[in-house]
Amino acid sequence: MSESQETKKTVRMTLNSLADLQNLISSVLHDNNSEKIEQTIDKIEKKTNISREKFVYVIGALVCAYMVFGALAEIVCNAIGFAYPAYASVKALFLLYLYLPQTSGALTVYENVIDPAITKIDQFIEKYYSQKQK
């Protein structure tokens, strides 16, 4: 298996203790993320002199404290409690729309969204390379 295939594998891990959770968080934070994410994490580590694990723990503690004592905690909690199920429902309906042959959803989305976007991207690339060759 190549490296790219190995990094895309889903890790299934049983959490029996907080030490297991700590190991999981550490492995996720030290996996090969995108370059931009790695640069951002490295900047944070250098500026604060705090390891990335401790930084995540501090952010988690601040979020928990805000959810307990924050002025708008109820609104934030309700927004999270509404937004995720709403997102899942809308996603399921959209996928159903794309799948059903009665709606021709996939064809409609392709003709009205994907094809024009690809055409614009192709034109941009052609324009860029034609300017580059001049």
Number of C-alpha atoms within 10 A of each C-alpha: 5 6 7 8 8 9 12 8 8 7 9 6 9 9 12 8 8 9 10 13 14 14 13 16 15 15 12 13 15 12 10 11 12 8 9 9 11 15 12 11 15 14 12 15 16 11 8 11 10 12 13 18 17 12 16 15 13 12 11 12 12 12 14 13 12 14 16 12 11 13 10 11 16 13 12 14 12 10 11 12 11 11 12 11 11 12 11 11 12 12 12 12 12 13 13 14 15 17 13 11 11 8 12 12 17 16 13 12 12 12 12 10 11 12 12 12 13 11 11 11 12 12 12 12 12 12 11 11 11 10 9 8 6 5
